Amino acid sequence: MNRPISIFFVIYIFFMGIAHSKQFRNSYVSFEIPDRWNCILESTEWVCRSQETNESKEAIIVLTAKERGPSDTLTIYADYMKSPIPAKTKNGGTINSQVMSAPSIKKIKDLDWIDGFHLSSEIPNYYTRYVATIKDNVAVLVTFSAHKEFYTKYTTDFFNAINSLSVFVTKKSLQVPQNYAGNDSLAPIPSAPVSEPIGGLAIDNHANKKSNKLIYIIVSVVCAAIGLLILIRNRKK
């Protein structure tokens, strides 16, 4: 009797977690972010964080994309992530990050990404996961950072965002910007400037509503099936 109810709650929570997300999309990249998050363009980077005051200080996602240059290769990115990365402290000093795991190649959709994990590389006492890739003439880096005390809180959000990453190249993005300054390299990755601000933000609410509706239907069907199973078992008793 208790087992079907436990399964019910696990399935319900799982699908409800998926339902509360939306899609970030610009001229190069798209990925899922939690419903409570928002992304804004800050100088040359897209910065995504929670709109809730307390959570906004706990975790952050930063997206950087640029025109590919001679130094933009997956090998160079991997070599960069193998070693400690210097980071600035509040006092103006410098500390070296701790490499939590060696960089590896992760397949996301149809692309190979270099996947690295550091502590205190972007912000002291924050874990940061780096994922970087190249498609045609576009180099992309996304960093997922959270304070070490709260990182597990955002594990699912980061997992969903990373596994939903899509990079697309259109005729517009293939054009070399007129103001391209020749800053070819994405490395050092954390502070690399972008050749041109990435395209406009578009949150596809219409698509999200359709997706959420489908998920709610699936949840209802699953709940009905589990309820029927419980009823049948009770009658047998």
CORMOMO-V710806 format. One record per residue. N is the residue number from 1. RES is the residue in one letter. SS is DSSP state (hx for helix, st for strand, lp for the rest). Layout:
BEGIN
n:N res:RES ss:SS
n:N res:RES ss:SS
END
This chain:
BEGIN
n:1 res:M ss:lp
n:2 res:N ss:hx
n:3 res:R ss:hx
n:4 res:P ss:hx
n:5 res:I ss:hx
n:6 res:S ss:hx
n:7 res:I ss:hx
n:8 res:F ss:hx
n:9 res:F ss:hx
n:10 res:V ss:hx
n:11 res:I ss:hx
n:12 res:Y ss:hx
n:13 res:I ss:hx
n:14 res:F ss:hx
n:15 res:F ss:hx
n:16 res:M ss:hx
n:17 res:G ss:hx
n:18 res:I ss:hx
n:19 res:A ss:hx
n:20 res:H ss:lp
n:21 res:S ss:st
n:22 res:K ss:st
n:23 res:Q ss:st
n:24 res:F ss:st
n:25 res:R ss:st
n:26 res:N ss:lp
n:27 res:S ss:lp
n:28 res:Y ss:lp
n:29 res:V ss:st
n:30 res:S ss:st
n:31 res:F ss:st
n:32 res:E ss:st
n:33 res:I ss:st
n:34 res:P ss:st
n:35 res:D ss:lp
n:36 res:R ss:lp
n:37 res:W ss:st
n:38 res:N ss:st
n:39 res:C ss:st
n:40 res:I ss:st
n:41 res:L ss:st
n:42 res:E ss:st
n:43 res:S ss:lp
n:44 res:T ss:lp
n:45 res:E ss:st
n:46 res:W ss:st
n:47 res:V ss:st
n:48 res:C ss:st
n:49 res:R ss:st
n:50 res:S ss:st
n:51 res:Q ss:lp
n:52 res:E ss:lp
n:53 res:T ss:lp
n:54 res:N ss:lp
n:55 res:E ss:hx
n:56 res:S ss:hx
n:57 res:K ss:hx
n:58 res:E ss:lp
n:59 res:A ss:st
n:60 res:I ss:st
n:61 res:I ss:st
n:62 res:V ss:st
n:63 res:L ss:st
n:64 res:T ss:st
n:65 res:A ss:st
n:66 res:K ss:st
n:67 res:E ss:st
n:68 res:R ss:lp
n:69 res:G ss:lp
n:70 res:P ss:lp
n:71 res:S ss:lp
n:72 res:D ss:lp
n:73 res:T ss:lp
n:74 res:L ss:hx
n:75 res:T ss:hx
n:76 res:I ss:hx
n:77 res:Y ss:hx
n:78 res:A ss:hx
n:79 res:D ss:hx
n:80 res:Y ss:hx
n:81 res:M ss:hx
n:82 res:K ss:hx
n:83 res:S ss:lp
n:84 res:P ss:lp
n:85 res:I ss:lp
n:86 res:P ss:st
n:87 res:A ss:st
n:88 res:K ss:st
n:89 res:T ss:lp
n:90 res:K ss:lp
n:91 res:N ss:lp
n:92 res:G ss:lp
n:93 res:G ss:lp
n:94 res:T ss:st
n:95 res:I ss:st
n:96 res:N ss:st
n:97 res:S ss:lp
n:98 res:Q ss:st
n:99 res:V ss:st
n:100 res:M ss:st
n:101 res:S ss:st
n:102 res:A ss:st
n:103 res:P ss:st
n:104 res:S ss:st
n:105 res:I ss:st
n:106 res:K ss:st
n:107 res:K ss:st
n:108 res:I ss:st
n:109 res:K ss:lp
n:110 res:D ss:lp
n:111 res:L ss:st
n:112 res:D ss:st
n:113 res:W ss:st
n:114 res:I ss:st
n:115 res:D ss:st
n:116 res:G ss:st
n:117 res:F ss:st
n:118 res:H ss:st
n:119 res:L ss:st
n:120 res:S ss:lp
n:121 res:S ss:lp
n:122 res:E ss:lp
n:123 res:I ss:lp
n:124 res:P ss:lp
n:125 res:N ss:lp
n:126 res:Y ss:st
n:127 res:Y ss:st
n:128 res:T ss:st
n:129 res:R ss:st
n:130 res:Y ss:st
n:131 res:V ss:st
n:132 res:A ss:st
n:133 res:T ss:st
n:134 res:I ss:st
n:135 res:K ss:st
n:136 res:D ss:lp
n:137 res:N ss:lp
n:138 res:V ss:st
n:139 res:A ss:st
n:140 res:V ss:st
n:141 res:L ss:st
n:142 res:V ss:st
n:143 res:T ss:st
n:144 res:F ss:st
n:145 res:S ss:st
n:146 res:A ss:st
n:147 res:H ss:st
n:148 res:K ss:lp
n:149 res:E ss:lp
n:150 res:F ss:lp
n:151 res:Y ss:hx
n:152 res:T ss:hx
n:153 res:K ss:hx
n:154 res:Y ss:hx
n:155 res:T ss:hx
n:156 res:T ss:hx
n:157 res:D ss:hx
n:158 res:F ss:hx
n:159 res:F ss:hx
n:160 res:N ss:hx
n:161 res:A ss:hx
n:162 res:I ss:hx
n:163 res:N ss:hx
n:164 res:S ss:lp
n:165 res:L ss:lp
n:166 res:S ss:st
n:167 res:V ss:st
n:168 res:F ss:lp
n:169 res:V ss:lp
n:170 res:T ss:lp
n:171 res:K ss:hx
n:172 res:K ss:hx
n:173 res:S ss:hx
n:174 res:L ss:hx
n:175 res:Q ss:lp
n:176 res:V ss:lp
n:177 res:P ss:lp
n:178 res:Q ss:lp
n:179 res:N ss:lp
n:180 res:Y ss:lp
n:181 res:A ss:lp
n:182 res:G ss:lp
n:183 res:N ss:lp
n:184 res:D ss:lp
n:185 res:S ss:lp
n:186 res:L ss:lp
n:187 res:A ss:lp
n:188 res:P ss:lp
n:189 res:I ss:hx
n:190 res:P ss:hx
n:191 res:S ss:hx
n:192 res:A ss:lp
n:193 res:P ss:lp
n:194 res:V ss:lp
n:195 res:S ss:lp
n:196 res:E ss:lp
n:197 res:P ss:lp
n:198 res:I ss:lp
n:199 res:G ss:lp
n:200 res:G ss:lp
n:201 res:L ss:lp
n:202 res:A ss:lp
n:203 res:I ss:lp
n:204 res:D ss:lp
n:205 res:N ss:hx
n:206 res:H ss:hx
n:207 res:A ss:hx
n:208 res:N ss:hx
n:209 res:K ss:hx
n:210 res:K ss:hx
n:211 res:S ss:hx
n:212 res:N ss:hx
n:213 res:K ss:hx
n:214 res:L ss:hx
n:215 res:I ss:hx
n:216 res:Y ss:hx
n:217 res:I ss:hx
n:218 res:I ss:hx
n:219 res:V ss:hx
n:220 res:S ss:hx
n:221 res:V ss:hx
n:222 res:V ss:hx
n:223 res:C ss:hx
n:224 res:A ss:hx
n:225 res:A ss:hx
n:226 res:I ss:hx
n:227 res:G ss:hx
n:228 res:L ss:hx
n:229 res:L ss:hx
n:230 res:I ss:hx
n:231 res:L ss:hx
n:232 res:I ss:hx
n:233 res:R ss:hx
n:234 res:N ss:hx
n:235 res:R ss:hx
n:236 res:K ss:hx
n:237 res:K ss:lp
END
